[in-house]
Amino acid sequence: MSLRRINEKQWYRTTPKADGITLVDEPWIKPFYRCNIWHVQGSKRGMVVDFGLGRCRCVSRWHY
């Protein structure tokens, strides 16, 4: 059995969802395990939101 090889340009896929909002995911990974990274483009700056392993309470872990 041989596994299909992909290069780094094929690893991630971008899908526009709304004006200035793009979903970044990995088409080669099973849907349950895929990353869900969102890019939100503002008028002056962009923001990347990566939920990692899911939703958790982060306020108590990080102090600003």
mmCIF file as gemmi writes it, N, C-alpha and C atoms, coordinates in Angstrom:
data_model
loop_
_atom_site.group_PDB
_atom_site.id
_atom_site.type_symbol
_atom_site.label_atom_id
_atom_site.label_alt_id
_atom_site.label_comp_id
_atom_site.label_asym_id
_atom_site.label_entity_id
_atom_site.label_seq_id
_atom_site.pdbx_PDB_ins_code
_atom_site.Cartn_x
_atom_site.Cartn_y
_atom_site.Cartn_z
_atom_site.occupancy
_atom_site.B_iso_or_equiv
_atom_site.pdbx_formal_charge
_atom_site.auth_seq_id
_atom_site.auth_asym_id
_atom_site.pdbx_PDB_model_num
ATOM 1 N N . MET Axp A 1 ? 0.836 -1.169 0 1 0 ? 1 A 1
ATOM 2 C CA . MET Axp A 1 ? 0 0 0 1 0 ? 1 A 1
ATOM 3 C C . MET Axp A 1 ? 0.889 1.242 0 1 0 ? 1 A 1
ATOM 4 N N . SER Axp A 2 ? 0.586 2.168 -0.862 1 0 ? 2 A 1
ATOM 5 C CA . SER Axp A 2 ? 1.36 3.405 -0.884 1 0 ? 2 A 1
ATOM 6 C C . SER Axp A 2 ? 0.438 4.584 -0.565 1 0 ? 2 A 1
ATOM 7 N N . LEU Axp A 3 ? 0.978 5.518 0.175 1 0 ? 3 A 1
ATOM 8 C CA . LEU Axp A 3 ? 0.228 6.712 0.528 1 0 ? 3 A 1
ATOM 9 C C . LEU Axp A 3 ? 0.463 7.789 -0.512 1 0 ? 3 A 1
ATOM 10 N N . ARG Axp A 4 ? -0.568 8.537 -0.8 1 0 ? 4 A 1
ATOM 11 C CA . ARG Axp A 4 ? -0.438 9.623 -1.765 1 0 ? 4 A 1
ATOM 12 C C . ARG Axp A 4 ? 0.369 10.754 -1.13 1 0 ? 4 A 1
ATOM 13 N N . ARG Axp A 5 ? 1.33 11.273 -1.863 1 0 ? 5 A 1
ATOM 14 C CA . ARG Axp A 5 ? 2.155 12.367 -1.363 1 0 ? 5 A 1
ATOM 15 C C . ARG Axp A 5 ? 1.627 13.683 -1.906 1 0 ? 5 A 1
ATOM 16 N N . ILE Axp A 6 ? 1.592 14.672 -1.054 1 0 ? 6 A 1
ATOM 17 C CA . ILE Axp A 6 ? 1.213 16.009 -1.483 1 0 ? 6 A 1
ATOM 18 C C . ILE Axp A 6 ? 2.312 16.971 -1.069 1 0 ? 6 A 1
ATOM 19 N N . ASN Axp A 7 ? 2.385 18.095 -1.754 1 0 ? 7 A 1
ATOM 20 C CA . ASN Axp A 7 ? 3.414 19.067 -1.384 1 0 ? 7 A 1
ATOM 21 C C . ASN Axp A 7 ? 2.81 20.146 -0.487 1 0 ? 7 A 1
ATOM 22 N N . GLU Axp A 8 ? 3.657 21.03 0.003 1 0 ? 8 A 1
ATOM 23 C CA . GLU Axp A 8 ? 3.2 22.036 0.967 1 0 ? 8 A 1
ATOM 24 C C . GLU Axp A 8 ? 2.177 23.004 0.385 1 0 ? 8 A 1
ATOM 25 N N . LYS Axp A 9 ? 2.183 23.204 -0.917 1 0 ? 9 A 1
ATOM 26 C CA . LYS Axp A 9 ? 1.209 24.106 -1.539 1 0 ? 9 A 1
ATOM 27 C C . LYS Axp A 9 ? -0.185 23.486 -1.589 1 0 ? 9 A 1
ATOM 28 N N . GLN Axp A 10 ? -0.287 22.184 -1.485 1 0 ? 10 A 1
ATOM 29 C CA . GLN Axp A 10 ? -1.572 21.498 -1.519 1 0 ? 10 A 1
ATOM 30 C C . GLN Axp A 10 ? -2.109 21.187 -0.122 1 0 ? 10 A 1
ATOM 31 N N . TRP Axp A 11 ? -1.315 21.39 0.911 1 0 ? 11 A 1
ATOM 32 C CA . TRP Axp A 11 ? -1.708 20.94 2.244 1 0 ? 11 A 1
ATOM 33 C C . TRP Axp A 11 ? -2.91 21.71 2.782 1 0 ? 11 A 1
ATOM 34 N N . TYR Axp A 12 ? -2.917 23.028 2.621 1 0 ? 12 A 1
ATOM 35 C CA . TYR Axp A 12 ? -4.018 23.844 3.122 1 0 ? 12 A 1
ATOM 36 C C . TYR Axp A 12 ? -4.912 24.305 1.981 1 0 ? 12 A 1
ATOM 37 N N . ARG Axp A 13 ? -6.181 24.529 2.316 1 0 ? 13 A 1
ATOM 38 C CA . ARG Axp A 13 ? -7.159 25.025 1.346 1 0 ? 13 A 1
ATOM 39 C C . ARG Axp A 13 ? -7.81 26.256 1.968 1 0 ? 13 A 1
ATOM 40 N N . THR Axp A 14 ? -8.044 27.272 1.147 1 0 ? 14 A 1
ATOM 41 C CA . THR Axp A 14 ? -8.747 28.461 1.625 1 0 ? 14 A 1
ATOM 42 C C . THR Axp A 14 ? -10.096 28.554 0.939 1 0 ? 14 A 1
ATOM 43 N N . THR Axp A 15 ? -11.127 28.878 1.743 1 0 ? 15 A 1
ATOM 44 C CA . THR Axp A 15 ? -12.483 28.99 1.229 1 0 ? 15 A 1
ATOM 45 C C . THR Axp A 15 ? -13.09 30.295 1.731 1 0 ? 15 A 1
ATOM 46 N N . PRO Axp A 16 ? -13.341 31.255 0.822 1 0 ? 16 A 1
ATOM 47 C CA . PRO Axp A 16 ? -13.999 32.491 1.255 1 0 ? 16 A 1
ATOM 48 C C . PRO Axp A 16 ? -15.405 32.188 1.763 1 0 ? 16 A 1
ATOM 49 N N . LYS Axp A 17 ? -15.766 32.731 2.926 1 0 ? 17 A 1
ATOM 50 C CA . LYS Axp A 17 ? -17.084 32.485 3.523 1 0 ? 17 A 1
ATOM 51 C C . LYS Axp A 17 ? -17.967 33.725 3.512 1 0 ? 17 A 1
ATOM 52 N N . ALA Axp A 18 ? -17.386 34.879 3.672 1 0 ? 18 A 1
ATOM 53 C CA . ALA Axp A 18 ? -18.125 36.141 3.665 1 0 ? 18 A 1
ATOM 54 C C . ALA Axp A 18 ? -17.128 37.24 3.315 1 0 ? 18 A 1
ATOM 55 N N . ASP Axp A 19 ? -17.601 38.45 3.22 1 0 ? 19 A 1
ATOM 56 C CA . ASP Axp A 19 ? -16.733 39.567 2.875 1 0 ? 19 A 1
ATOM 57 C C . ASP Axp A 19 ? -15.624 39.711 3.918 1 0 ? 19 A 1
ATOM 58 N N . GLY Axp A 20 ? -14.404 39.381 3.536 1 0 ? 20 A 1
ATOM 59 C CA . GLY Axp A 20 ? -13.265 39.502 4.435 1 0 ? 20 A 1
ATOM 60 C C . GLY Axp A 20 ? -13.058 38.348 5.399 1 0 ? 20 A 1
ATOM 61 N N . ILE Axp A 21 ? -13.837 37.276 5.278 1 0 ? 21 A 1
ATOM 62 C CA . ILE Axp A 21 ? -13.699 36.119 6.172 1 0 ? 21 A 1
ATOM 63 C C . ILE Axp A 21 ? -13.379 34.881 5.342 1 0 ? 21 A 1
ATOM 64 N N . THR Axp A 22 ? -12.282 34.213 5.683 1 0 ? 22 A 1
ATOM 65 C CA . THR Axp A 22 ? -11.826 33.044 4.938 1 0 ? 22 A 1
ATOM 66 C C . THR Axp A 22 ? -11.556 31.893 5.896 1 0 ? 22 A 1
ATOM 67 N N . LEU Axp A 23 ? -12.008 30.713 5.518 1 0 ? 23 A 1
ATOM 68 C CA . LEU Axp A 23 ? -11.728 29.493 6.277 1 0 ? 23 A 1
ATOM 69 C C . LEU Axp A 23 ? -10.499 28.828 5.681 1 0 ? 23 A 1
ATOM 70 N N . VAL Axp A 24 ? -9.568 28.432 6.54 1 0 ? 24 A 1
ATOM 71 C CA . VAL Axp A 24 ? -8.383 27.684 6.125 1 0 ? 24 A 1
ATOM 72 C C . VAL Axp A 24 ? -8.507 26.295 6.739 1 0 ? 24 A 1
ATOM 73 N N . ASP Axp A 25 ? -8.424 25.262 5.907 1 0 ? 25 A 1
ATOM 74 C CA . ASP Axp A 25 ? -8.491 23.9 6.437 1 0 ? 25 A 1
ATOM 75 C C . ASP Axp A 25 ? -7.567 22.983 5.65 1 0 ? 25 A 1
ATOM 76 N N . GLU Axp A 26 ? -7.566 21.722 6.013 1 0 ? 26 A 1
ATOM 77 C CA . GLU Axp A 26 ? -6.694 20.717 5.405 1 0 ? 26 A 1
ATOM 78 C C . GLU Axp A 26 ? -7.568 19.691 4.677 1 0 ? 26 A 1
ATOM 79 N N . PRO Axp A 27 ? -7.663 19.772 3.354 1 0 ? 27 A 1
ATOM 80 C CA . PRO Axp A 27 ? -8.561 18.872 2.633 1 0 ? 27 A 1
ATOM 81 C C . PRO Axp A 27 ? -8.158 17.406 2.694 1 0 ? 27 A 1
ATOM 82 N N . TRP Axp A 28 ? -6.928 17.106 3.051 1 0 ? 28 A 1
ATOM 83 C CA . TRP Axp A 28 ? -6.448 15.716 3.048 1 0 ? 28 A 1
ATOM 84 C C . TRP Axp A 28 ? -6.674 15.009 4.376 1 0 ? 28 A 1
ATOM 85 N N . ILE Axp A 29 ? -7.15 15.728 5.369 1 0 ? 29 A 1
ATOM 86 C CA . ILE Axp A 29 ? -7.384 15.168 6.699 1 0 ? 29 A 1
ATOM 87 C C . ILE Axp A 29 ? -8.872 14.858 6.847 1 0 ? 29 A 1
ATOM 88 N N . LYS Axp A 30 ? -9.202 13.81 7.574 1 0 ? 30 A 1
ATOM 89 C CA . LYS Axp A 30 ? -10.614 13.488 7.813 1 0 ? 30 A 1
ATOM 90 C C . LYS Axp A 30 ? -11.296 14.689 8.465 1 0 ? 30 A 1
ATOM 91 N N . PRO Axp A 31 ? -12.544 14.99 8.075 1 0 ? 31 A 1
ATOM 92 C CA . PRO Axp A 31 ? -13.215 16.209 8.562 1 0 ? 31 A 1
ATOM 93 C C . PRO Axp A 31 ? -13.188 16.401 10.075 1 0 ? 31 A 1
ATOM 94 N N . PHE Axp A 32 ? -13.341 15.354 10.855 1 0 ? 32 A 1
ATOM 95 C CA . PHE Axp A 32 ? -13.357 15.491 12.312 1 0 ? 32 A 1
ATOM 96 C C . PHE Axp A 32 ? -12.025 16.019 12.853 1 0 ? 32 A 1
ATOM 97 N N . TYR Axp A 33 ? -10.918 15.7 12.18 1 0 ? 33 A 1
ATOM 98 C CA . TYR Axp A 33 ? -9.584 16.049 12.663 1 0 ? 33 A 1
ATOM 99 C C . TYR Axp A 33 ? -9.004 17.302 12.011 1 0 ? 33 A 1
ATOM 100 N N . ARG Axp A 34 ? -9.694 17.877 11.037 1 0 ? 34 A 1
ATOM 101 C CA . ARG Axp A 34 ? -9.171 19.038 10.312 1 0 ? 34 A 1
ATOM 102 C C . ARG Axp A 34 ? -9.027 20.258 11.209 1 0 ? 34 A 1
ATOM 103 N N . CYS Axp A 35 ? -8.067 21.078 10.839 1 0 ? 35 A 1
ATOM 104 C CA . CYS Axp A 35 ? -7.953 22.363 11.521 1 0 ? 35 A 1
ATOM 105 C C . CYS Axp A 35 ? -9.075 23.279 11.026 1 0 ? 35 A 1
ATOM 106 N N . ASN Axp A 36 ? -9.476 24.197 11.844 1 0 ? 36 A 1
ATOM 107 C CA . ASN Axp A 36 ? -10.427 25.232 11.46 1 0 ? 36 A 1
ATOM 108 C C . ASN Axp A 36 ? -9.797 26.56 11.825 1 0 ? 36 A 1
ATOM 109 N N . ILE Axp A 37 ? -9.09 27.113 10.874 1 0 ? 37 A 1
ATOM 110 C CA . ILE Axp A 37 ? -8.419 28.385 11.075 1 0 ? 37 A 1
ATOM 111 C C . ILE Axp A 37 ? -9.184 29.427 10.266 1 0 ? 37 A 1
ATOM 112 N N . TRP Axp A 38 ? -9.512 30.518 10.898 1 0 ? 38 A 1
ATOM 113 C CA . TRP Axp A 38 ? -10.258 31.579 10.236 1 0 ? 38 A 1
ATOM 114 C C . TRP Axp A 38 ? -9.378 32.804 10.083 1 0 ? 38 A 1
ATOM 115 N N . HIS Axp A 39 ? -9.419 33.414 8.893 1 0 ? 39 A 1
ATOM 116 C CA . HIS Axp A 39 ? -8.735 34.682 8.668 1 0 ? 39 A 1
ATOM 117 C C . HIS Axp A 39 ? -9.811 35.741 8.48 1 0 ? 39 A 1
ATOM 118 N N . VAL Axp A 40 ? -9.766 36.772 9.319 1 0 ? 40 A 1
ATOM 119 C CA . VAL Axp A 40 ? -10.725 37.874 9.247 1 0 ? 40 A 1
ATOM 120 C C . VAL Axp A 40 ? -9.945 39.121 8.863 1 0 ? 40 A 1
ATOM 121 N N . GLN Axp A 41 ? -10.267 39.683 7.704 1 0 ? 41 A 1
ATOM 122 C CA . GLN Axp A 41 ? -9.564 40.862 7.215 1 0 ? 41 A 1
ATOM 123 C C . GLN Axp A 41 ? -10.342 42.113 7.594 1 0 ? 41 A 1
ATOM 124 N N . GLY Axp A 42 ? -9.721 42.969 8.401 1 0 ? 42 A 1
ATOM 125 C CA . GLY Axp A 42 ? -10.337 44.232 8.788 1 0 ? 42 A 1
ATOM 126 C C . GLY Axp A 42 ? -9.907 45.342 7.852 1 0 ? 42 A 1
ATOM 127 N N . SER Axp A 43 ? -10.334 46.545 8.136 1 0 ? 43 A 1
ATOM 128 C CA . SER Axp A 43 ? -9.991 47.675 7.268 1 0 ? 43 A 1
ATOM 129 C C . SER Axp A 43 ? -8.523 48.074 7.403 1 0 ? 43 A 1
ATOM 130 N N . LYS Axp A 44 ? -7.931 47.824 8.566 1 0 ? 44 A 1
ATOM 131 C CA . LYS Axp A 44 ? -6.525 48.183 8.774 1 0 ? 44 A 1
ATOM 132 C C . LYS Axp A 44 ? -5.627 46.988 9.049 1 0 ? 44 A 1
ATOM 133 N N . ARG Axp A 45 ? -6.19 45.923 9.618 1 0 ? 45 A 1
ATOM 134 C CA . ARG Axp A 45 ? -5.393 44.753 9.978 1 0 ? 45 A 1
ATOM 135 C C . ARG Axp A 45 ? -6.186 43.485 9.763 1 0 ? 45 A 1
ATOM 136 N N . GLY Axp A 46 ? -5.459 42.373 9.693 1 0 ? 46 A 1
ATOM 137 C CA . GLY Axp A 46 ? -6.096 41.07 9.621 1 0 ? 46 A 1
ATOM 138 C C . GLY Axp A 46 ? -5.932 40.345 10.949 1 0 ? 46 A 1
ATOM 139 N N . MET Axp A 47 ? -6.78 39.358 11.174 1 0 ? 47 A 1
ATOM 140 C CA . MET Axp A 47 ? -6.698 38.575 12.401 1 0 ? 47 A 1
ATOM 141 C C . MET Axp A 47 ? -6.855 37.103 12.038 1 0 ? 47 A 1
ATOM 142 N N . VAL Axp A 48 ? -6.037 36.257 12.638 1 0 ? 48 A 1
ATOM 143 C CA . VAL Axp A 48 ? -6.135 34.813 12.441 1 0 ? 48 A 1
ATOM 144 C C . VAL Axp A 48 ? -6.661 34.203 13.731 1 0 ? 48 A 1
ATOM 145 N N . VAL Axp A 49 ? -7.716 33.393 13.602 1 0 ? 49 A 1
ATOM 146 C CA . VAL Axp A 49 ? -8.313 32.724 14.754 1 0 ? 49 A 1
ATOM 147 C C . VAL Axp A 49 ? -8.161 31.226 14.538 1 0 ? 49 A 1
ATOM 148 N N . ASP Axp A 50 ? -7.43 30.568 15.432 1 0 ? 50 A 1
ATOM 149 C CA . ASP Axp A 50 ? -7.211 29.124 15.347 1 0 ? 50 A 1
ATOM 150 C C . ASP Axp A 50 ? -7.75 28.507 16.63 1 0 ? 50 A 1
ATOM 151 N N . PHE Axp A 51 ? -8.772 27.68 16.503 1 0 ? 51 A 1
ATOM 152 C CA . PHE Axp A 51 ? -9.396 27.09 17.677 1 0 ? 51 A 1
ATOM 153 C C . PHE Axp A 51 ? -8.625 25.893 18.229 1 0 ? 51 A 1
ATOM 154 N N . GLY Axp A 52 ? -7.555 25.497 17.578 1 0 ? 52 A 1
ATOM 155 C CA . GLY Axp A 52 ? -6.71 24.427 18.098 1 0 ? 52 A 1
ATOM 156 C C . GLY Axp A 52 ? -7.483 23.146 18.336 1 0 ? 52 A 1
ATOM 157 N N . LEU Axp A 53 ? -7.456 22.661 19.556 1 0 ? 53 A 1
ATOM 158 C CA . LEU Axp A 53 ? -8.14 21.411 19.888 1 0 ? 53 A 1
ATOM 159 C C . LEU Axp A 53 ? -9.564 21.628 20.369 1 0 ? 53 A 1
ATOM 160 N N . GLY Axp A 54 ? -10.089 22.799 20.151 1 0 ? 54 A 1
ATOM 161 C CA . GLY Axp A 54 ? -11.464 23.063 20.546 1 0 ? 54 A 1
ATOM 162 C C . GLY Axp A 54 ? -11.582 24.291 21.416 1 0 ? 54 A 1
ATOM 163 N N . ARG Axp A 55 ? -12.754 24.495 21.91 1 0 ? 55 A 1
ATOM 164 C CA . ARG Axp A 55 ? -13.051 25.663 22.718 1 0 ? 55 A 1
ATOM 165 C C . ARG Axp A 55 ? -12.689 25.393 24.177 1 0 ? 55 A 1
ATOM 166 N N . CYS Axp A 56 ? -11.993 26.327 24.782 1 0 ? 56 A 1
ATOM 167 C CA . CYS Axp A 56 ? -11.662 26.187 26.198 1 0 ? 56 A 1
ATOM 168 C C . CYS Axp A 56 ? -11.598 27.566 26.834 1 0 ? 56 A 1
ATOM 169 N N . ARG Axp A 57 ? -11.639 27.604 28.12 1 0 ? 57 A 1
ATOM 170 C CA . ARG Axp A 57 ? -11.54 28.869 28.837 1 0 ? 57 A 1
ATOM 171 C C . ARG Axp A 57 ? -10.064 29.246 28.947 1 0 ? 57 A 1
ATOM 172 N N . CYS Axp A 58 ? -9.678 30.312 28.275 1 0 ? 58 A 1
ATOM 173 C CA . CYS Axp A 58 ? -8.274 30.716 28.245 1 0 ? 58 A 1
ATOM 174 C C . CYS Axp A 58 ? -7.98 31.882 29.177 1 0 ? 58 A 1
ATOM 175 N N . VAL Axp A 59 ? -8.986 32.612 29.593 1 0 ? 59 A 1
ATOM 176 C CA . VAL Axp A 59 ? -8.775 33.81 30.402 1 0 ? 59 A 1
ATOM 177 C C . VAL Axp A 59 ? -8.01 33.495 31.678 1 0 ? 59 A 1
ATOM 178 N N . SER Axp A 60 ? -8.334 32.408 32.332 1 0 ? 60 A 1
ATOM 179 C CA . SER Axp A 60 ? -7.662 32.076 33.588 1 0 ? 60 A 1
ATOM 180 C C . SER Axp A 60 ? -6.238 31.565 33.376 1 0 ? 60 A 1
ATOM 181 N N . ARG Axp A 61 ? -5.895 31.218 32.162 1 0 ? 61 A 1
ATOM 182 C CA . ARG Axp A 61 ? -4.557 30.674 31.894 1 0 ? 61 A 1
ATOM 183 C C . ARG Axp A 61 ? -3.56 31.748 31.492 1 0 ? 61 A 1
ATOM 184 N N . TRP Axp A 62 ? -4.047 32.802 30.825 1 0 ? 62 A 1
ATOM 185 C CA . TRP Axp A 62 ? -3.157 33.848 30.336 1 0 ? 62 A 1
ATOM 186 C C . TRP Axp A 62 ? -3.494 35.155 31.018 1 0 ? 62 A 1
ATOM 187 N N . HIS Axp A 63 ? -2.47 35.86 31.428 1 0 ? 63 A 1
ATOM 188 C CA . HIS Axp A 63 ? -2.665 37.158 32.071 1 0 ? 63 A 1
ATOM 189 C C . HIS Axp A 63 ? -1.99 38.207 31.207 1 0 ? 63 A 1
ATOM 190 N N . TYR Axp A 64 ? -2.717 39.259 30.917 1 0 ? 64 A 1
ATOM 191 C CA . TYR Axp A 64 ? -2.164 40.331 30.076 1 0 ? 64 A 1
ATOM 192 C C . TYR Axp A 64 ? -1.786 41.516 30.913 1 0 ? 64 A 1
